[in-house]
């Protein structure tokens, strides 16, 4: 049975933990607002670029650009976006398990991963798949460079015929309580769905190959960029929710420990009184 001093120390420790989780919740809430605003600000450009690619992609095929090449086997590359830090519940674990389960169902035993984020890298290292490149703790100013390198690496391997498809894996930010694991096909490029199809004749200057090559690369880079913004917003939302739950649990634990402390203290006082009364009666 723990002593009263041990219980007091335990209560003090849990109160300090509660202060820490409460502070982390407030920090994540402030960062979430900024991350959500950044994600919304990127949506208009992303939507317009998607419409342009949708309008043009139906006019071209594999002969016009190798990024339209249909897969001939099951060699798979994966761009996995996760967070660098933990304490955000199952945010990263659920995403990694989802992609590994889909690869297993597709019969892929050794996919080539490019991991962006330390948590995803740590998870994939324990699997049978290969990590060909890893980017961790990337500062905001370096994100465009990392995106260009990741897209360039995977595009080069796909065009060279080393890969038959490239997947983009991330958690789509739906709301504060919902982050949906998402797996999209980057290569081969599939025409995005559009509400309307532009059938007008288009004259290209310079050549269609040059325009299409630059446009498709920017489109893929934008897909990775918006997915990264989703990851940042989802990470802060998941951490805020987890820290709120941890703060609540700490409060409940403090109440239980305080009740146990009061009962133990009362029992000790009662025992001392009984001993005093018994001693006085024996005299």
C-alpha beads as a LAMMPS data file, in Angstrom:
LAMMPS data file: protein, C-alpha beads

283 atoms
282 bonds

1 atom types
1 bond types

-500.0 500.0 xlo xhi
-500.0 500.0 ylo yhi
-500.0 500.0 zlo zhi

Masses

1 110.0

Atoms # bond

1 1 1 0.000 0.000 0.000
2 1 1 1.541 3.376 -0.980
3 1 1 2.206 5.896 1.732
4 1 1 0.547 9.305 1.895
5 1 1 3.773 10.901 0.676
6 1 1 3.820 8.636 -2.375
7 1 1 0.232 9.559 -3.219
8 1 1 1.003 13.292 -2.860
9 1 1 3.996 12.923 -5.161
10 1 1 1.837 11.085 -7.664
11 1 1 -0.793 13.848 -7.626
12 1 1 1.896 16.492 -8.127
13 1 1 3.343 14.566 -11.060
14 1 1 -0.027 14.168 -12.787
15 1 1 -0.788 17.882 -12.300
16 1 1 2.482 18.786 -14.044
17 1 1 1.602 16.436 -16.893
18 1 1 -1.833 18.034 -17.131
19 1 1 -0.270 21.499 -17.457
20 1 1 2.001 20.229 -20.238
21 1 1 -0.803 18.605 -22.252
22 1 1 -2.995 21.670 -21.822
23 1 1 -0.219 23.928 -23.137
24 1 1 0.405 21.609 -26.095
25 1 1 -3.297 21.672 -26.914
26 1 1 -3.329 25.486 -27.051
27 1 1 -0.168 25.602 -29.178
28 1 1 -1.620 23.071 -31.635
29 1 1 -4.872 25.033 -31.823
30 1 1 -2.971 28.185 -32.815
31 1 1 -0.872 26.312 -35.401
32 1 1 -3.955 24.566 -36.762
33 1 1 -5.576 27.876 -37.628
34 1 1 -2.553 28.962 -39.654
35 1 1 -2.204 25.572 -41.365
36 1 1 -5.911 25.498 -42.252
37 1 1 -5.721 29.010 -43.708
38 1 1 -2.703 27.997 -45.829
39 1 1 -4.555 24.940 -47.128
40 1 1 -7.613 27.012 -48.076
41 1 1 -5.441 29.647 -49.774
42 1 1 -3.899 26.986 -52.032
43 1 1 -7.258 25.571 -53.166
44 1 1 -8.147 28.123 -55.918
45 1 1 -4.866 27.621 -57.811
46 1 1 -5.051 23.866 -57.353
47 1 1 -8.637 23.714 -58.645
48 1 1 -7.846 25.862 -61.707
49 1 1 -4.736 23.822 -62.533
50 1 1 -6.798 20.637 -62.245
51 1 1 -9.342 22.020 -64.719
52 1 1 -6.616 22.916 -67.208
53 1 1 -4.994 19.478 -66.986
54 1 1 -8.401 17.841 -67.263
55 1 1 -9.133 19.821 -70.399
56 1 1 -5.824 18.965 -72.074
57 1 1 -5.149 15.415 -70.878
58 1 1 -7.954 13.944 -72.988
59 1 1 -6.188 15.222 -76.127
60 1 1 -2.896 13.404 -75.514
61 1 1 -1.623 9.897 -74.913
62 1 1 1.535 7.900 -74.259
63 1 1 3.051 9.006 -77.570
64 1 1 2.844 12.645 -76.513
65 1 1 4.257 12.247 -73.008
66 1 1 5.696 9.191 -71.189
67 1 1 3.850 10.146 -68.000
68 1 1 0.683 8.775 -69.631
69 1 1 2.281 5.326 -70.095
70 1 1 0.056 2.485 -68.961
71 1 1 1.622 0.092 -66.395
72 1 1 2.884 -3.242 -67.688
73 1 1 3.738 -4.850 -64.330
74 1 1 3.389 -4.139 -60.608
75 1 1 6.579 -2.237 -59.741
76 1 1 5.404 0.470 -57.359
77 1 1 6.873 3.638 -55.916
78 1 1 5.291 5.444 -52.973
79 1 1 5.617 9.031 -51.755
80 1 1 4.608 8.834 -48.085
81 1 1 3.838 12.083 -46.239
82 1 1 3.682 11.949 -42.441
83 1 1 4.565 14.202 -39.527
84 1 1 7.972 14.506 -37.876
85 1 1 6.637 14.497 -34.327
86 1 1 4.331 12.227 -32.415
87 1 1 1.808 12.773 -29.618
88 1 1 -0.993 12.967 -32.184
89 1 1 -2.834 9.714 -31.578
90 1 1 -3.059 7.261 -34.460
91 1 1 -2.589 9.952 -37.114
92 1 1 0.609 8.470 -38.598
93 1 1 0.125 4.828 -37.633
94 1 1 -3.279 4.524 -39.298
95 1 1 -1.932 6.025 -42.524
96 1 1 1.109 3.708 -42.662
97 1 1 -0.992 0.633 -41.912
98 1 1 -3.448 1.611 -44.637
99 1 1 -0.804 1.875 -47.359
100 1 1 0.933 -1.352 -46.297
101 1 1 -2.388 -3.190 -46.316
102 1 1 -3.215 -1.936 -49.815
103 1 1 0.234 -2.879 -51.115
104 1 1 -0.203 -6.367 -49.686
105 1 1 -3.626 -6.707 -51.304
106 1 1 -2.118 -5.577 -54.621
107 1 1 0.626 -8.196 -54.401
108 1 1 3.474 -5.683 -53.941
109 1 1 6.096 -7.070 -51.566
110 1 1 8.933 -4.581 -52.168
111 1 1 7.764 -1.087 -53.032
112 1 1 10.212 1.828 -53.285
113 1 1 9.380 4.504 -50.727
114 1 1 10.284 8.156 -50.520
115 1 1 9.335 9.198 -46.991
116 1 1 8.685 12.787 -45.994
117 1 1 8.400 12.909 -42.214
118 1 1 10.246 10.988 -39.521
119 1 1 7.277 8.959 -38.266
120 1 1 6.574 7.395 -41.635
121 1 1 10.251 6.602 -42.121
122 1 1 10.449 4.862 -38.719
123 1 1 7.370 2.763 -39.544
124 1 1 8.416 1.692 -43.052
125 1 1 11.913 0.727 -41.864
126 1 1 10.316 -2.140 -39.950
127 1 1 8.600 -3.496 -43.093
128 1 1 9.885 -5.439 -46.096
129 1 1 9.787 -2.398 -48.385
130 1 1 12.737 -0.254 -49.488
131 1 1 13.301 3.388 -48.564
132 1 1 15.251 5.064 -51.358
133 1 1 15.128 8.595 -49.924
134 1 1 14.043 10.262 -46.706
135 1 1 13.328 13.894 -45.817
136 1 1 12.779 14.816 -42.186
137 1 1 12.451 17.998 -40.094
138 1 1 12.068 20.135 -43.208
139 1 1 11.794 23.874 -42.413
140 1 1 9.017 25.800 -44.202
141 1 1 11.429 27.573 -46.529
142 1 1 12.853 24.269 -47.777
143 1 1 9.533 22.612 -48.642
144 1 1 9.424 23.739 -52.309
145 1 1 12.939 22.350 -52.839
146 1 1 12.023 19.031 -51.211
147 1 1 8.863 18.747 -53.336
148 1 1 10.845 19.390 -56.530
149 1 1 13.419 16.757 -55.565
150 1 1 10.809 14.146 -54.607
151 1 1 8.744 14.651 -57.763
152 1 1 11.869 14.755 -59.934
153 1 1 13.208 11.517 -58.436
154 1 1 9.988 9.576 -58.908
155 1 1 9.340 11.046 -62.348
156 1 1 12.823 10.079 -63.512
157 1 1 12.376 6.487 -62.331
158 1 1 8.939 6.243 -63.932
159 1 1 10.073 7.625 -67.283
160 1 1 13.110 5.306 -67.237
161 1 1 10.798 2.313 -66.830
162 1 1 12.042 1.395 -63.328
163 1 1 8.558 1.937 -61.883
164 1 1 5.133 1.195 -63.351
165 1 1 3.172 3.395 -61.005
166 1 1 3.798 5.965 -58.283
167 1 1 1.392 6.504 -55.387
168 1 1 0.959 9.583 -53.215
169 1 1 -0.043 8.668 -49.649
170 1 1 -1.204 11.254 -47.101
171 1 1 -3.951 12.021 -44.593
172 1 1 -6.582 14.316 -46.074
173 1 1 -7.725 16.995 -43.624
174 1 1 -11.515 16.867 -43.469
175 1 1 -12.168 18.474 -40.101
176 1 1 -10.630 18.797 -36.666
177 1 1 -11.974 15.377 -35.711
178 1 1 -11.495 13.636 -39.089
179 1 1 -8.295 13.027 -41.048
180 1 1 -8.862 10.525 -43.851
181 1 1 -5.985 8.303 -45.099
182 1 1 -5.759 8.923 -48.835
183 1 1 -3.887 7.046 -51.589
184 1 1 -3.714 8.699 -55.010
185 1 1 -1.996 7.634 -58.230
186 1 1 0.559 10.214 -59.386
187 1 1 2.017 8.257 -62.306
188 1 1 0.719 7.327 -64.782
189 1 1 -1.233 10.552 -64.861
190 1 1 -4.930 9.921 -65.142
191 1 1 -7.240 12.645 -66.444
192 1 1 -8.845 14.320 -63.400
193 1 1 -12.602 14.355 -63.319
194 1 1 -14.114 17.583 -64.536
195 1 1 -17.654 18.883 -64.739
196 1 1 -17.238 20.092 -68.301
197 1 1 -14.990 19.033 -71.166
198 1 1 -13.587 21.694 -73.466
199 1 1 -13.885 20.392 -77.039
200 1 1 -12.616 23.552 -78.734
201 1 1 -9.559 23.349 -80.950
202 1 1 -6.433 24.582 -79.195
203 1 1 -3.365 26.048 -80.920
204 1 1 -0.134 25.590 -78.975
205 1 1 2.863 27.904 -78.970
206 1 1 5.533 26.590 -78.407
207 1 1 4.996 22.896 -79.174
208 1 1 2.364 20.843 -77.285
209 1 1 5.111 18.539 -75.938
210 1 1 6.942 21.418 -74.239
211 1 1 3.799 22.914 -72.780
212 1 1 2.449 19.570 -71.650
213 1 1 5.739 18.534 -70.027
214 1 1 5.973 21.709 -67.931
215 1 1 2.272 21.712 -67.125
216 1 1 2.187 18.076 -65.970
217 1 1 5.230 18.572 -63.762
218 1 1 3.651 21.602 -62.104
219 1 1 0.409 19.665 -61.699
220 1 1 2.163 16.784 -59.908
221 1 1 4.184 19.181 -57.754
222 1 1 0.979 20.957 -56.793
223 1 1 -0.626 17.617 -55.825
224 1 1 2.269 16.895 -53.451
225 1 1 2.245 20.460 -52.097
226 1 1 -1.480 20.459 -51.271
227 1 1 -1.115 16.987 -49.718
228 1 1 1.678 18.326 -47.507
229 1 1 -0.550 21.211 -46.397
230 1 1 -3.208 18.630 -45.513
231 1 1 -0.638 16.714 -43.453
232 1 1 0.357 19.836 -41.499
233 1 1 -3.249 20.766 -40.744
234 1 1 -4.174 17.175 -39.886
235 1 1 -1.162 16.762 -37.593
236 1 1 -2.075 19.808 -35.492
237 1 1 -5.753 18.810 -35.432
238 1 1 -4.911 15.273 -34.290
239 1 1 -2.461 16.541 -31.669
240 1 1 -4.968 19.073 -30.352
241 1 1 -7.612 16.348 -30.017
242 1 1 -5.166 13.944 -28.350
243 1 1 -3.899 16.545 -25.903
244 1 1 -7.455 17.542 -25.027
245 1 1 -8.246 13.910 -24.236
246 1 1 -4.998 13.576 -22.255
247 1 1 -5.798 16.698 -20.237
248 1 1 -9.252 15.365 -19.446
249 1 1 -7.852 11.972 -18.435
250 1 1 -5.276 13.650 -16.219
251 1 1 -8.033 15.596 -14.460
252 1 1 -9.996 12.397 -13.821
253 1 1 -6.866 10.691 -12.499
254 1 1 -6.179 13.607 -10.167
255 1 1 -9.717 13.367 -8.776
256 1 1 -9.332 9.625 -8.154
257 1 1 -5.922 10.050 -6.519
258 1 1 -7.212 12.887 -4.356
259 1 1 -10.133 10.750 -3.220
260 1 1 -7.782 7.850 -2.483
261 1 1 -5.451 10.210 -0.600
262 1 1 -8.302 11.569 1.540
263 1 1 -9.535 8.053 2.379
264 1 1 -6.032 6.854 3.232
265 1 1 -5.411 9.927 5.395
266 1 1 -8.736 9.464 7.185
267 1 1 -7.966 5.798 7.750
268 1 1 -4.577 6.710 9.219
269 1 1 -6.159 9.275 11.562
270 1 1 -8.816 6.773 12.630
271 1 1 -6.154 4.162 13.381
272 1 1 -4.180 6.630 15.490
273 1 1 -7.286 7.625 17.453
274 1 1 -8.131 3.979 18.132
275 1 1 -4.591 3.373 19.387
276 1 1 -4.760 6.421 21.680
277 1 1 -8.157 5.444 23.082
278 1 1 -7.065 1.835 23.573
279 1 1 -3.937 2.995 25.401
280 1 1 -5.853 5.341 27.695
281 1 1 -8.390 2.641 28.580
282 1 1 -5.632 0.186 29.443
283 1 1 -4.314 2.671 32.000

Bonds

1 1 1 2
2 1 2 3
3 1 3 4
4 1 4 5
5 1 5 6
6 1 6 7
7 1 7 8
8 1 8 9
9 1 9 10
10 1 10 11
11 1 11 12
12 1 12 13
13 1 13 14
14 1 14 15
15 1 15 16
16 1 16 17
17 1 17 18
18 1 18 19
19 1 19 20
20 1 20 21
21 1 21 22
22 1 22 23
23 1 23 24
24 1 24 25
25 1 25 26
26 1 26 27
27 1 27 28
28 1 28 29
29 1 29 30
30 1 30 31
31 1 31 32
32 1 32 33
33 1 33 34
34 1 34 35
35 1 35 36
36 1 36 37
37 1 37 38
38 1 38 39
39 1 39 40
40 1 40 41
41 1 41 42
42 1 42 43
43 1 43 44
44 1 44 45
45 1 45 46
46 1 46 47
47 1 47 48
48 1 48 49
49 1 49 50
50 1 50 51
51 1 51 52
52 1 52 53
53 1 53 54
54 1 54 55
55 1 55 56
56 1 56 57
57 1 57 58
58 1 58 59
59 1 59 60
60 1 60 61
61 1 61 62
62 1 62 63
63 1 63 64
64 1 64 65
65 1 65 66
66 1 66 67
67 1 67 68
68 1 68 69
69 1 69 70
70 1 70 71
71 1 71 72
72 1 72 73
73 1 73 74
74 1 74 75
75 1 75 76
76 1 76 77
77 1 77 78
78 1 78 79
79 1 79 80
80 1 80 81
81 1 81 82
82 1 82 83
83 1 83 84
84 1 84 85
85 1 85 86
86 1 86 87
87 1 87 88
88 1 88 89
89 1 89 90
90 1 90 91
91 1 91 92
92 1 92 93
93 1 93 94
94 1 94 95
95 1 95 96
96 1 96 97
97 1 97 98
98 1 98 99
99 1 99 100
100 1 100 101
101 1 101 102
102 1 102 103
103 1 103 104
104 1 104 105
105 1 105 106
106 1 106 107
107 1 107 108
108 1 108 109
109 1 109 110
110 1 110 111
111 1 111 112
112 1 112 113
113 1 113 114
114 1 114 115
115 1 115 116
116 1 116 117
117 1 117 118
118 1 118 119
119 1 119 120
120 1 120 121
121 1 121 122
122 1 122 123
123 1 123 124
124 1 124 125
125 1 125 126
126 1 126 127
127 1 127 128
128 1 128 129
129 1 129 130
130 1 130 131
131 1 131 132
132 1 132 133
133 1 133 134
134 1 134 135
135 1 135 136
136 1 136 137
137 1 137 138
138 1 138 139
139 1 139 140
140 1 140 141
141 1 141 142
142 1 142 143
143 1 143 144
144 1 144 145
145 1 145 146
146 1 146 147
147 1 147 148
148 1 148 149
149 1 149 150
150 1 150 151
151 1 151 152
152 1 152 153
153 1 153 154
154 1 154 155
155 1 155 156
156 1 156 157
157 1 157 158
158 1 158 159
159 1 159 160
160 1 160 161
161 1 161 162
162 1 162 163
163 1 163 164
164 1 164 165
165 1 165 166
166 1 166 167
167 1 167 168
168 1 168 169
169 1 169 170
170 1 170 171
171 1 171 172
172 1 172 173
173 1 173 174
174 1 174 175
175 1 175 176
176 1 176 177
177 1 177 178
178 1 178 179
179 1 179 180
180 1 180 181
181 1 181 182
182 1 182 183
183 1 183 184
184 1 184 185
185 1 185 186
186 1 186 187
187 1 187 188
188 1 188 189
189 1 189 190
190 1 190 191
191 1 191 192
192 1 192 193
193 1 193 194
194 1 194 195
195 1 195 196
196 1 196 197
197 1 197 198
198 1 198 199
199 1 199 200
200 1 200 201
201 1 201 202
202 1 202 203
203 1 203 204
204 1 204 205
205 1 205 206
206 1 206 207
207 1 207 208
208 1 208 209
209 1 209 210
210 1 210 211
211 1 211 212
212 1 212 213
213 1 213 214
214 1 214 215
215 1 215 216
216 1 216 217
217 1 217 218
218 1 218 219
219 1 219 220
220 1 220 221
221 1 221 222
222 1 222 223
223 1 223 224
224 1 224 225
225 1 225 226
226 1 226 227
227 1 227 228
228 1 228 229
229 1 229 230
230 1 230 231
231 1 231 232
232 1 232 233
233 1 233 234
234 1 234 235
235 1 235 236
236 1 236 237
237 1 237 238
238 1 238 239
239 1 239 240
240 1 240 241
241 1 241 242
242 1 242 243
243 1 243 244
244 1 244 245
245 1 245 246
246 1 246 247
247 1 247 248
248 1 248 249
249 1 249 250
250 1 250 251
251 1 251 252
252 1 252 253
253 1 253 254
254 1 254 255
255 1 255 256
256 1 256 257
257 1 257 258
258 1 258 259
259 1 259 260
260 1 260 261
261 1 261 262
262 1 262 263
263 1 263 264
264 1 264 265
265 1 265 266
266 1 266 267
267 1 267 268
268 1 268 269
269 1 269 270
270 1 270 271
271 1 271 272
272 1 272 273
273 1 273 274
274 1 274 275
275 1 275 276
276 1 276 277
277 1 277 278
278 1 278 279
279 1 279 280
280 1 280 281
281 1 281 282
282 1 282 283
